[in-house]
Structure formats: structure tokens, C-alpha cells
Amino acid sequence: MTDLFNHELVPAHEFRHIRYTTRAVLDERGQPVEGLHQAVIQLDNERQLNSYTTEAVKEVILAFRRASCDRRAVNVIFTATGDKAFCTGGNTAEYATYYANRPLEYLQYMRLFNDMVTAILLCDKPVICRVNGMRIGGGQEIGMACDFTVTGDHARFGQAGPKHGSAPDGGSTDFLDVYVGYSRSVESLVLCEPWSAHKALRIGLVNDLAPVHKLPDGTFIPNPFAITDRYVDELGRVVLGDWKEGKEKDEAKALAARCTLDLSRLDEAVDRLATKLLYTFPDCTRKTLESARKKKLMHWAQNAETNRSWLALNMNTEAAAGFPAFHFGERNEREIDFVALRRRIAEGARFDAALVGEVLKPSARAGWEKAR
């Protein structure tokens, strides 16, 4: 057999901040196919909801290059450890304690982030985002760079930028309207109210959904917290898969407490999609994806560099307040005092450390001052 060249950038790299493995690909009879597999790229920061650190971003880039060069890989699965989150975006500990007020450092970080998104968009294999929990903020952005999304129905999808001192300019302002249209996308981008997985499926953000809540008798049930049926509210509006509130939410908590989270149905759904991909011409599939991805790549190429520069400069202003608020604040104090900020800005206040201290809530202010 001919010795084949290795086209990876760093062939001998040993992954330490993410996981890179392979998984069997199944034929139409459900049997593993000899000599072929799925490449699995897995974020591995479960303790911090699989937020990506700077070192993890570097390894995701290398991992997608490795998967792209893998001649035996039918497709790539992009997922994460555990059952709580696929990814909640950038690591707020790094943002709050290192990058805040260091715009040139953040500029370099955003070079890496942009390269990560581009690596997903240019992968030579079909990329399936296996959503094992929350897909929020930058997690939503790297998820939408993928070709397919298969999700557990416990997942939440949404943005965090304008609530926490940033703008969703790492891909969401480029990609989201391609999936769900302008009106729904701007609602998510600005208001940052998360969608249930059921709503995400019905408005076109995801391809497939699997139940993960399992009762003691082994029965899988839909997410107790999500309204899964189409209905018309009191104002005559059609509501699709929103979150339960009030008494219904309390009942959902009681039902969820009886359940365990089991992602086996999610894995089965991912494997079914991989099997369908197996029975396609590889080059024709790659070319089809290259053509379809152009819509996302066009917006990404137009905006990524200027967005990078703005996001870096923003580390000296609103991000310098928003990220410490989220990182240091207790559960109900992770947002700044928005009214106070708007008033002070209207009065001509400088955006300096004194202003940040004014708008942080008590627990966040205490942590921020200690870390300074």
C-alpha cells in the first residue's frame, strides 16, 4: 500500500483541553462499518458549562483540521462532555480576569476564535452539532457554523451579548437569520431570551430532536418544561414550544425530579443521520455543502475582521462591566444595573473603573474589587 502524506498542521498533537476520538458509523442494518468511522470533537470543560478557554479554541482548530484530513471519517460530530451544556461561549473567568481592559490581548484571542469558526465552515466533512445541553452565546455561534444540528430536547438555544456586555458578532449576527428569518433572529440577538429545543426545531434552527428525560420505568417523555404542542394564546398568537410558567412550571419541576437524563436517544438520532450520510457520494456531498455554506461564509467574510476589532475595543467599555458582573455575581446579580448605566452615560460620565463600580451589583462588585 502507498504511504500517504499527512496533511494535518500538527500531526503529533496530543489534545489536552478538548477530546478527539472516533465513533463507529453504522450501515443500514445497524452494524458498524469496518474501515470507516465518525470523528468526534468534544469540548471538555463541564464544570464551566463547556465554555471554551483560549487553549481549547486552539485545539478545536487543530481538531477540525485533523477531522478534515481523516480519509476514513464519514462525518464529524461536534459535541461536549456531560448533559448540562454543549457550550455557553467564551470562558467568563478568562474574560473577566484577563481580557477585560486589555483590548490588544482580546484582539489576538478573537483571531483564534475567528479561525475556529472558519475551520468549522471549511471542514471537508459534514459536521453534525450534537447538542447535549445549553447552546448559548458563543456556543450558539459555533453550533450554527455546523451543517446539521441534532439536539436533546432539554437544550436551550440563545444569545447573551447585549445582556452581558458584548454583541453576538462571532457568527450569530451573520448566521441566525439564515436559519430563522430576520424577525425571530433579532428578537433572540437583542433580547437574549432562550428558545426551547422544541421551538428551535419548529422554527428551523435544528434538524432533529430526541427526548432525554427518562422515568423510573424506562419511559422517555418530552421535556416537562417546554410547551410541545401548537396552541393559540389569549391574544390570538400562535406559540411554538415556549417555556412553561406559573403552576405549570411547578408541575414540570415535580415531574422532572422523577426523571433521569439519558442521552442514548440523542446518540441514536446522530447515528441515524450519519448512516444517511454514509450512503452518499463523498465528493458530491462535500461540493453540495461547500455551495450551501457560501451563504454563511459570505456574511462571515464580510464582517469577521471588523467585528473582531470592535469586540476588542469593547473590552475597554461595556464588556469591562458585563463580564465581571456575570463572572463574580451571585445567581440573581449577574447583570449590571442597566438603568443606572444609561442615566450616567446620558449625564456624560466617562466609562472608567469608577463607573463600572457604580453599576455592578453588590456581590459582583465585591468579587471584582478583590480581583483587581
N, C-alpha and C positions, 0 to 999 in steps of 0.2 A: 504494500500500500504506500502511496506517495506521502511523504511527510508534509503536512500542511502548515503554512505560515500561521502564526498567532498575531492577530491584528488588534489585540487589546492595547490600551495605553500603558497599563501597568500589569503585565501578565501574572506576576508573582504576588500581587497584593493580597494580604490577609485581612479580611473585614473584621473590624473590632467594634464599630459603632452602629452597624446595621447587620442584618443577617442575609447571606446569599446562599440559597440552596436550590435543589431541583425537586420536582414532584412528577410522579408518573402522569402520562397522558393516556387516556382510556380510549379504546376503539369503540365501535358501535355496539359491541356485545358487553361493554363494560370491563374489558380486560386491559391490563397495562400493555402498552406497545413497546416492544423491545427496540432499543437503539434510538428512541426519541423521548422527550420529556418536556415539562414546563419549567421555565426559570422562575424562581420565587425571590423577589426583593422585598425584604421585611424591615420596616422601621422597628427599632428595638429600644424604646425609651418609655416603657409602660408606666413607670412611676410618675412621669411628667406628661402623661396622655399622648405619648409618641410625638411630642414636639421635636423638631429636628434641630440639633446643635450644628455649629459650624463644621465640626468634624464629620457629622453624619451626612451633611449636604455633599461634602467632597466624596464620600463613599457611595452615595446614591448615583452621582455622576459616573463613577467608575463601574458601578454595578450595571447600569443601563448599557454602558459600552460593552461590558462583558456579555450580557444577555444578547445584545445586538449581534455580536460576533459568534455566538454559540450556534454552530451549524445544526445541532440536534434539537434545539429549542423550537417548539411549535409556536409558543406564545410566552408572554411574560405576565406573571401575577405580581401586582404591586399592592402590598398589604402591610400589616403591622402586628405586633405582639398583643395578646390579650383580647378582651371583649368589651372594653370601655371606649376605645378611640382608635380610628385609623390614623388621624393626625389632627392636631389643633393648631398647626402652624409653627412659626418660629419659636425658639426656646425663650420664654419671657425672662428667665433668670439671666441669660446672656444679654438680652435686650436691655433689661433694667439696670444691670450692674456693670456692663462693659460698653455696650454700643451707645447708650443714651449719652448725648452731648459729645459724641465722637463721630461726627459725620463722615470723615475720611475713612475711618475704620469700617463704618457701616456700608460705605460705597464699595469697599472690597468684598464685604460679605455679600452684598447684592449682586456682584459679579458672579459669585459662586451660585447664588440662588437662581439667577437667570440661566446659567449654564445647566442647572439641574432641570428646569422646566424644558429647555431646549433639548436636552438629552432624551427626555420622555417623548417629545413631539417628533424627534428624528429617529426613534428606535426602529430597527429593521423588522421587528416582530410586532404582532398585535399585542397591545397592552391592556390587561384587564385590571381595573381597580377593584380589589376585594375589600369592601368597606365593613370592617369589624367593629364599628362604633362611630363616635362623633367624627364628622368630616367638616371642620370649621376653619375659617381664616385661610392661612396658607395651605392647610390640608385640603380645603376645597379647591384651591388653585392647582396644586399638583395632581389632585384627583381628576379635575376636568381636562388636564393635559393628556390623560389616558384616552384610549379609544372606546372602551366599554367600562361600565360600572355595574357590578353585582353587589347588592348590599343586604346585610341583615336588617330586619325591619325595626330594630331598636335604634338605628342610627339617626343622628340629627345632621342636617346639612345647612351651612350658613356662613355668614361673614362676621367679623368682629372689628374691622378697621375703624370706622367713624365713632364707635363706642370706646375705643381703647387707644386712640391717638395716632391712627395711620389711615391709609387709603388702600383698598383692595387691588392695588396696582401690580400685583405679582402674577396676574393672569385672569383674575375674576372679572375685571372691567373689560378685558379682551374677549373672554370665552363665554361668560354666563348667558348673555343674550342670544348667543348662537344656539344654546340649548333650550331656553325657556321664553325668549322674546324680551323686548325692552321693558315692558311694564313690570313684569314679575322680577326681572333681574335688578332693576333699580330699587325696587322695594327691598330686596334682600341686601343689596350692596350698601344702602344708606341706613336702613332701619335695623339691620343685623338681627332680625327675628328668625330663629331657625325653623326650617321645614322638617316635618316628619319624613321618614323614608317612603311612606305611602304617598304623601303629597309629591315627593320628588319623583316617584315613578309616574304618577299620573300627569305631571306637567312636562315630562320628557327629559329630566335630568339624569335618570338612571335607566338601565336596561332591564334589570330583573331584581326581584326581591325575595327573600327567604325568611320564614319565621324562625325565631331563636328562643322564644320563651317556651319552656317545656314544663308541664305539670308533673306532679309526682307519679302519675300513672303512665307517663311517657308521651302524652298527647301534646303536640305543638299547637300553640294558639297565636293569633296575631298580637302585635304589641298592644298591651292593655291601655297604654296612654294615648294612642293615636286613634283618631276617628277614621275608620277604614271604609265607611260607606258614604256614597254620594248623597248629600241632602241639601235642602234649601233652608237657610237661616231665617230669622224673624224679619229681616229686611229684604227677603227675596233673593239673596245672593247664594250662588252655588258654592259650597265649601267642600274642598277635597283634602282629606287626610290631615286636618289640623289637630292641635293638641286639646285633650280634654281639660276642662276646668271645673272648679267647684266640687260639688258632690260626686260627679263622675270621676274626677281626678282622685278623690279619696278612695272610691271603689276600685279604681285601677291600681292604686298603691297596694291595696289589700290582695288583689289578685296576683300582682307581680311578685309580692312577697312569698307566694306559694310556689313560684317557678324558679327553675334554674336556667341559666343562659347556656345554650347548646348551639354551637356554630356548625354542626355537622350538615345541616340542610344548606347552609351558605356554601360550604365546600362542595357539596353535590351540585349546586347550581353553577359554580365556577367550572367544575369539571365537565358539566354538560356543554357549556359554551366552548371550552377548549376542544371537546370532541368534534363539535361542529366546525371549528377552525381547522382541525386535523384533516378534514375531508374537503379541502380547497387547494387549488394550485398555489404554492407558496409565493412565487413571483407575482402572480396576478393579484393575490391578496395584498402583498406589500405595495404594489403600484396603486391599487384602489385606496389603501389607507393614505398613501402619500398625497393623492389627489384630494381626498376628503379633508385631510389635515390642513390643507392650504388655507382654508377659511380661518382657522385659528392662527396659523403661522403668519398670515398676512397682518392681522392686528398685532400679534406679538412682536413681529419685526419692526413695525412702525413705532411702537410705544415702549419697548422694554428698556432701552437705554435712557430716554428722558425720564421715565418713571423711576429708574434706578437713582438718577441724580436727585430728583425731588425727594424720594424717600430718605436719602442720605441727609439732605438739608433739614428735613422734618425732624431728624433726631435732635436738633437743637431747640425745637419748639414743642409742638403738641405731643410728639412721641415721648419727649422727656418728662411729661406729666402722665400720659396714658399708660405707658408700660410699667413704671413704678407703682401706679395705682393698682394695676392688675396683679403684679407680682407680690407686692407687700401687703395689699389689703386683705382683710378678713372677708368671708364669703359675701356679705352684703355691702362691702365698702370697696369694691374693685373697680368702680368708676369714679371719676373726679366729680366735683361739684360744677356741673355744666353751667348752671345759671350764674354762679359767681364768676366763672371764667369769662363768659360772654359780657357780663357787666364790666369787669375790669378791662377787658380788651376795648370795649366801647369807650371807656374813660381814657384810653391811650396808654395803658400800662405796658411796660416792657415785658417781653416773655423771658424772664430770668428765673433764677433759683427762688427768689422771694415769691414770685407769682406761683410757681409750682407748689411751694409750701402752703400757700393760701388755699389752693383748690383741691389738694389731696385731703381725703377723709382721714379721721384720726389714726386708725390702725396703719393705713398706708403711709401716712406722714411719719409715724414713729419708725417704721422699718426703713423708709427712705433716708431719714436723717441719720440713723445708725449706720447705714451702709456708705454714706458719703465720706 
